[in-house]
């Protein structure tokens, strides 16, 4: 059931209500505003693009796709809200920030300056902008050198968030895949599936990114190399949006079939895989896309093989939903979604239990609203590899695996560089307004 409807209980925020409004809009009766109709926009505004409706609705209504298409038309030739440029263009922001991460963090993490940064981005002042890592995952991987040179290759997809914000998640995945007997390959080129762009209806820009991916990965795709994706929402792009936007493209269809989440790859492609044991309690929150369209069976199978005594929460959407829960206009709804099940259960979990969630935004909701840090499956497996069945013996076992990235303080003289970065970002935003 739609997360926002479960909070508001208003018919226009239900899947049925939104679908009815869209039908009436296309019929032109009684909704007469077409793609610029404000009533339809209001109804879609609280859609978290969680794809829960696609997985649970008997007729598989995909409201996330309908919302993206509507916003694409609604904002055609118009400037979007500033939050769309702050979050929708995060791939470009992150690429620029990777040159001077300490400078950007100085602006986003320092009291006073962080207030201005959140205001400029349209974020709630009750949220914290995640800090950029001092080194991206791709840079770490490039200087690390090749391991398992004679083993079969697998491509690890370095998504924008695990590359720029939480590289420890991707680093753990490298260790796990190598332990499973594979040589990990990571594309050196800067690539992004464009997931945030769909949430804001920037479909032309998203299509360009997908074409770039196919151009870079074409040799690997045609060799049928598996692509392991860590972020569930990125996996759904390759499974769904990719072939929708590039309909008829044979390489797009191949990539769709060669894409695996980490748990899917270990279960389906690694023969007789035996994960390391980690025998302790765990609270598991499944990412919306993972549960609704990708399905959670392989994840559960790996969790059982690890030896975890786990509980999968019937929590629905965490409420963060990409950037939805950051935005000032949506903060309260996002918190109420999280407070339904997820956040209270995390707060009441034993201190020696693991909190597990594969979604970046889900882990951020836990981090910002509780005193715990959630682990990606890759980090859970890494913990078992490093510490054996008992894992860390102290409380809060995630501290050594999901600790915040350390960033050096930026000297005041770097304000000039920061201002240049802001100016470049605004230029990029204006260029993308047509999309």
C-alpha positions in Angstrom: 0.0 0.0 0.0 1.2 3.5 -0.8 3.4 4.9 2.1 2.0 8.4 1.9 -1.6 7.1 1.9 -0.8 5.1 5.0 0.2 8.4 6.7 -2.4 10.8 5.3 -5.3 8.4 4.7 -6.5 10.8 1.9 -7.9 9.2 -1.2 -5.9 11.3 -3.6 -2.7 9.9 -2.1 -3.8 6.3 -2.7 -2.8 4.4 -5.8 -6.4 4.2 -6.8 -6.9 8.0 -6.4 -3.8 8.9 -8.3 -4.6 6.5 -11.1 -8.1 7.9 -11.4 -6.9 11.5 -11.7 -4.4 10.5 -14.4 -7.1 8.7 -16.3 -9.4 11.8 -16.1 -6.5 14.0 -17.1 -5.9 12.0 -20.3 -9.6 12.0 -21.0 -9.9 15.7 -20.4 -13.0 15.3 -18.3 -13.4 16.5 -15.6 -9.6 17.2 -15.2 -9.0 19.8 -18.0 -5.5 21.0 -17.3 -3.7 18.3 -19.2 0.0 17.8 -18.3 0.0 21.1 -16.5 -2.9 20.3 -14.2 -2.2 21.4 -10.6 -4.6 18.8 -9.1 -2.7 16.0 -10.7 0.6 17.5 -9.6 -0.7 17.8 -6.0 -1.8 14.2 -6.0 1.6 13.0 -7.3 3.6 15.3 -5.0 3.6 12.8 -2.1 4.4 9.8 -4.3 7.7 8.4 -2.9 8.4 6.5 -6.2 8.9 3.4 -4.1 7.3 1.1 -6.7 5.3 -0.6 -3.9 2.1 -0.2 -6.1 3.8 -2.1 -8.9 4.6 -5.0 -6.6 1.4 -5.1 -4.6 -1.4 -3.8 -6.9 -3.3 -6.6 -8.7 -2.8 -4.8 -12.1 0.8 -3.7 -11.4 0.2 0.0 -11.5 3.7 1.7 -11.7 3.0 5.1 -10.3 6.7 5.9 -10.1 6.9 5.8 -13.9 3.7 7.7 -14.3 5.0 10.4 -12.0 8.3 10.7 -13.9 6.4 11.0 -17.2 4.0 13.6 -15.8 6.8 15.8 -14.3 8.7 15.6 -17.6 5.7 17.2 -19.3 4.8 19.5 -16.5 8.2 21.2 -16.3 8.9 21.2 -20.0 10.3 24.6 -20.7 10.1 25.6 -17.1 12.5 26.0 -14.2 12.0 23.2 -11.6 12.1 23.7 -7.8 15.7 24.1 -6.5 15.5 20.7 -4.8 15.3 19.1 -8.2 18.6 20.6 -9.2 20.2 19.9 -5.8 19.2 16.2 -5.8 18.3 15.3 -9.3 21.7 16.5 -10.5 23.6 14.8 -7.7 25.8 12.9 -10.1 27.3 16.1 -11.5 27.5 17.7 -8.0 29.3 14.7 -6.7 31.8 14.6 -9.6 32.7 18.3 -8.9 32.8 17.7 -5.2 35.2 14.8 -5.5 37.9 17.3 -6.6 37.7 19.2 -3.3 35.6 17.1 -0.8 36.9 18.8 2.3 35.9 22.2 0.9 32.4 21.0 0.1 32.0 19.3 3.5 33.2 22.6 5.1 30.1 24.3 3.5 27.7 21.5 4.2 28.8 20.4 7.7 29.8 23.6 9.4 27.1 25.2 11.6 25.7 28.3 9.9 27.1 27.4 6.5 25.2 24.1 6.6 22.0 26.1 7.3 22.6 28.1 4.1 23.4 24.9 2.2 20.2 23.2 3.2 18.2 26.3 2.4 19.8 26.6 -1.0 19.0 22.9 -1.7 15.4 23.1 -0.5 16.2 20.7 2.3 14.7 20.6 5.8 16.8 22.2 8.5 16.2 19.1 10.5 18.2 17.0 8.0 21.9 16.7 7.7 23.5 16.7 4.2 25.7 13.5 4.0 29.4 14.3 3.8 31.4 13.4 0.8 34.1 10.8 1.4 37.7 12.0 1.2 38.4 9.4 -1.5 36.0 7.9 -4.0 35.7 4.2 -4.3 36.9 4.3 -7.9 40.1 6.1 -6.8 40.7 3.5 -4.1 40.1 0.7 -6.5 42.4 2.1 -9.2 45.4 2.4 -6.8 44.7 -1.0 -5.1 45.8 -3.1 -8.1 44.4 -6.3 -9.7 43.6 -9.2 -7.5 42.6 -12.7 -8.6 44.0 -12.1 -12.2 43.3 -15.7 -13.3 39.7 -15.8 -12.0 36.5 -15.2 -14.0 35.7 -11.5 -14.3 32.7 -9.7 -12.8 31.8 -6.0 -13.2 31.0 -4.1 -10.0 28.8 -1.1 -10.6 30.1 1.9 -8.7 26.9 3.9 -8.2 27.1 7.6 -7.4 26.2 7.2 -3.7 28.5 4.3 -2.9 31.3 5.8 -5.0 31.2 9.3 -3.5 29.5 9.0 0.0 29.9 5.4 1.3 32.9 3.8 -0.5 33.3 1.4 2.4 30.2 -0.5 1.1 31.7 -1.0 -2.4 35.1 -1.9 -0.8 33.4 -4.6 1.2 31.7 -5.9 -1.9 35.1 -6.2 -3.7 36.4 -8.3 -0.8 33.3 -10.5 -0.8 33.4 -11.1 -4.6 37.1 -11.9 -4.5 36.6 -14.3 -1.7 33.9 -15.9 -3.8 36.5 -16.5 -6.5 36.1 -13.6 -9.0 38.3 -10.9 -10.4 36.5 -7.6 -9.9 36.4 -5.1 -12.6 35.2 -1.5 -12.1 34.7 0.9 -15.1 37.2 3.7 -14.9 34.9 6.1 -16.7 32.5 8.3 -14.7 29.0 6.7 -15.1 25.7 7.0 -13.4 22.4 5.2 -14.1 20.5 8.5 -13.4 18.1 7.2 -10.8 17.6 10.6 -9.1 16.7 12.1 -12.5 13.6 9.9 -12.9 12.2 11.1 -9.5 12.2 14.7 -10.9 11.0 13.8 -14.5 14.4 14.7 -16.1 14.0 11.9 -18.6 16.0 13.4 -21.4 19.1 13.7 -19.2 18.5 10.2 -17.8 18.4 8.7 -21.3 21.7 10.4 -22.2 23.4 8.8 -19.2 22.0 5.4 -20.2 23.4 5.7 -23.7 26.8 6.6 -22.1 26.6 3.4 -20.0 25.9 1.2 -23.0 28.7 2.8 -25.0 31.3 2.1 -22.2 30.0 -1.3 -21.2 29.2 -2.6 -24.7 32.3 -4.9 -24.9 31.5 -6.4 -21.5 27.8 -6.7 -22.3 28.4 -8.5 -25.5 30.8 -10.9 -23.6 27.9 -11.6 -21.2 29.9 -10.5 -18.2 27.7 -10.2 -15.1 27.2 -6.7 -13.6 26.8 -6.7 -9.8 24.8 -3.6 -8.5 24.9 -2.7 -4.8 22.1 -0.1 -4.7 18.6 -1.6 -5.3 17.2 1.5 -7.0 20.1 1.4 -9.5 19.4 -2.2 -10.2 15.8 -1.4 -11.0 17.0 1.2 -13.6 18.8 -1.6 -15.4 15.9 -4.0 -15.0 13.1 -1.6 -16.0 13.8 2.0 -17.0 16.7 1.1 -19.2 14.6 -0.9 -21.6 11.6 1.5 -21.3 13.7 4.5 -22.4 15.8 2.6 -24.9 13.1 0.4 -26.2 14.4 -2.0 -28.9 18.0 -1.6 -28.1 19.6 -5.1 -28.0 22.4 -4.1 -25.7 20.0 -2.6 -23.2 18.1 -5.9 -23.2 21.3 -7.8 -22.6 22.4 -5.5 -19.7 18.9 -5.9 -18.2 19.5 -9.7 -18.1 23.1 -9.5 -16.9 22.3 -7.3 -13.9 22.4 -8.8 -10.4 22.2 -7.5 -6.9 25.0 -8.9 -4.7 22.7 -11.5 -3.1 21.3 -12.5 -6.5 24.8 -13.0 -7.9 26.0 -15.0 -5.0 22.9 -17.2 -5.0 22.4 -17.6 -8.8 25.9 -17.4 -10.4 28.4 -18.6 -7.8 28.4 -22.4 -7.7 28.2 -23.9 -4.2 28.8 -20.5 -2.6 29.4 -20.8 1.2 29.3 -17.4 2.9 31.2 -16.8 6.1 29.2 -17.5 9.2 28.0 -14.7 11.5 25.8 -16.1 14.2 24.0 -13.2 15.8 20.7 -11.4 15.8 19.8 -8.9 13.0 17.0 -6.5 12.1 16.6 -6.3 8.4 14.9 -3.6 6.4 14.3 -4.3 2.7 14.6 -1.4 0.2 11.3 -0.6 -1.5 12.5 -1.5 -5.0 14.2 -4.6 -3.7 11.0 -6.0 -2.2 8.5 -4.7 -4.8 10.1 -5.4 -8.2 13.4 -7.3 -7.6 12.1 -9.6 -4.9 13.8 -10.5 -1.6 14.2 -14.3 -1.8 17.9 -14.4 -2.7 18.7 -11.9 0.1 16.9 -14.0 2.6 18.7 -17.1 1.4 22.1 -15.5 2.0 21.0 -14.2 5.4 20.1 -17.8 6.4 23.3 -19.2 5.1 25.3 -16.7 7.1 23.6 -18.0 10.2 21.9 -14.8 11.3 18.8 -14.9 13.6 17.1 -12.2 11.6 13.7 -10.5 11.5 12.6 -8.8 8.2 10.5 -5.8 9.1 7.1 -5.2 7.5 8.1 -1.6 7.4 7.2 -0.5 3.9 9.2 2.6 2.7 11.7 4.0 5.1 10.4 7.5 4.3 13.7 8.9 3.0 13.0 7.6 -0.6 16.0 9.1 -2.3 15.9 12.8 -1.6 12.2 12.9 -0.7 12.7 12.8 3.0 15.4 15.6 2.8 13.1 18.1 1.2 11.5 20.7 3.5 8.1 20.1 2.0 8.2 16.4 2.5 10.2 16.0 5.7 7.2 15.4 8.0 5.7 12.8 5.7 9.0 11.1 5.4 9.5 10.9 9.2 5.9 9.6 9.7 6.6 6.8 7.2 9.8 5.9 9.1 8.1 6.1 12.5 5.4 3.6 11.5 7.7 0.5 11.9 11.4 1.0 11.0 12.7 3.6 13.4 11.0 2.4 16.6 12.2 -1.2 15.8 15.7 0.0 15.3 15.7 2.0 18.5 14.5 -1.0 20.5 17.0 -3.5 18.9 19.6 -5.0 21.2 22.9 -3.2 21.0 24.7 -6.3 19.8 22.2 -6.9 17.0 23.0 -5.9 13.4 20.8 -3.4 11.5 20.9 -4.4 7.8 19.6 -2.5 4.8 21.0 -2.3 1.3 19.6 1.1 0.3 21.7 4.3 0.8 18.7 6.4 1.6 17.4 3.8 4.1 20.7 3.7 5.9 20.7 7.5 6.0 17.2 7.5 7.6 18.5 5.1 10.3 21.6 7.2 10.8 19.9 10.5 11.1 17.0 9.4 13.3 18.5 6.8 15.7 21.8 6.1 17.4 22.5 3.1 15.1 24.1 2.7 11.7 22.7 0.2 9.2 25.0 -2.2 7.3 24.8 -3.2 3.6 24.8 -7.0 3.0 28.4 -6.6 1.6 29.5 -5.2 5.0 27.7 -8.0 6.9 29.6 -10.6 4.8 32.8 -8.7 5.2 32.3 -8.8 9.0 32.0 -12.5 8.9 35.2 -12.8 6.7 37.2 -10.7 9.1 35.9 -11.7 12.5 34.4 -15.1 12.3 31.1 -16.4 13.5 30.9 -14.4 16.7 31.7 -11.1 15.0 32.6 -8.0 17.1 32.2 -8.8 20.8 31.3 -5.3 21.9 28.0 -3.5 21.5 27.1 -1.6 18.3 29.0 -4.0 16.0 28.6 -1.7 13.0 31.0 0.9 14.3 34.0 -0.5 12.6 32.2 -1.1 9.3 29.8 1.7 8.9 31.6 4.5 10.7 31.3 8.0 9.1 33.9 9.0 6.5 36.6 11.1 8.1 37.1 14.4 6.3 39.9 16.9 6.8 38.9 20.5 7.8 39.1 22.9 4.9 41.1 26.1 5.4 39.2 29.4 5.1 41.1 30.2 1.9 39.2 27.5 0.1 36.0 29.6 0.1 37.0 30.7 -3.4 37.1 27.1 -4.6 33.8 26.5 -2.9 32.2 29.5 -4.6 33.5 28.3 -7.9 32.0 24.9 -7.3 28.6 26.5 -6.5 28.7 28.6 -9.6 29.6 25.6 -11.8 26.7 23.7 -10.2 24.2 26.5 -11.0 25.5 26.6 -14.6 24.9 22.8 -14.8 21.4 23.2 -13.4 20.4 25.9 -15.9 21.7 23.7 -18.8 19.6 20.8 -17.5 16.4 22.8 -17.2 15.2 21.7 -20.6 15.3 18.1 -19.5 
